[in-house]
């Protein structure tokens, strides 16, 4: 059973004048659940929920979707991806529009489906766009190793994985927060020990609940009362302090951690496919040298960083909506714009 560590200390109420506890919800799925289940109303007098940087589709570099759409236009290329990637604009188009033009865009449910496609379509170059944090990076690394062993050199990854805690650290200067809420899924590979060290360094408590209303409620009640660094792990989850060692080894084998460049919206380290696996690196195998890099109208990156809100965007609920998203914040079910569109009444 995971233990609650450190010492709980009540946050004493001062009569009639109590500042709300600001909780940064790292996972987009958990933020969606909090809004969807009316938890914001339940804690409206004591807690303010801050949207965190844990939206997978929003975490890529500035040119990720420009490059992806440009690659989709190349000959003998099949893009194999989840349907949540299809509507996101890039290079003056979207994967959905390119599919209507006859480009080969396949919808898949798991990365194993992509490997199977590569096995049956050896004359084509299969491209899997990969975003997300350690848990997803480990799955991508495993697939790359499987492809190498099986001789599936037509299997490539357009990689955009990055370390989660570096991403969280990058937004803390932009948002004033008193506590952190993590998803068990996001920290399974990392381990609770690393998260515990992170929150201790940043002098704030953290909680790791599931997405169910009662799980979130228990965690928020803990954070509401906790002032000093500490960590609550929902007892329904068995998370190891050291994390998943085999998954960490996969990541260390296939990826190198490099510093972000001018294309990186967060300026944080990200995972780059190691040189010995270049044959599976779509950015190297299928260079998209001519693609549009002009910023589109969507201020999604500023919204993720907490610099702006969806309601400050002039396109929100007008030109930009879930059927016609201008950026990943509206296209993704984890994106703040889609969540606010669906669950917030002005």
Beta strands, then each sheet from edge to edge (+ up, - down):
strand 1: 21-27
strand 2: 47-54
strand 3: 77-81
strand 4: 104-107
strand 5: 125-132
strand 6: 155-161
strand 7: 179-183
strand 8: 205-209
strand 9: 231-233
strand 10: 255-258
strand 11: 270-273
sheet 1: 2+ 1+ 7+ 8+ 9+
sheet 2: 4+ 3+ 5+ 6+
sheet 3: 10+ 11-
end
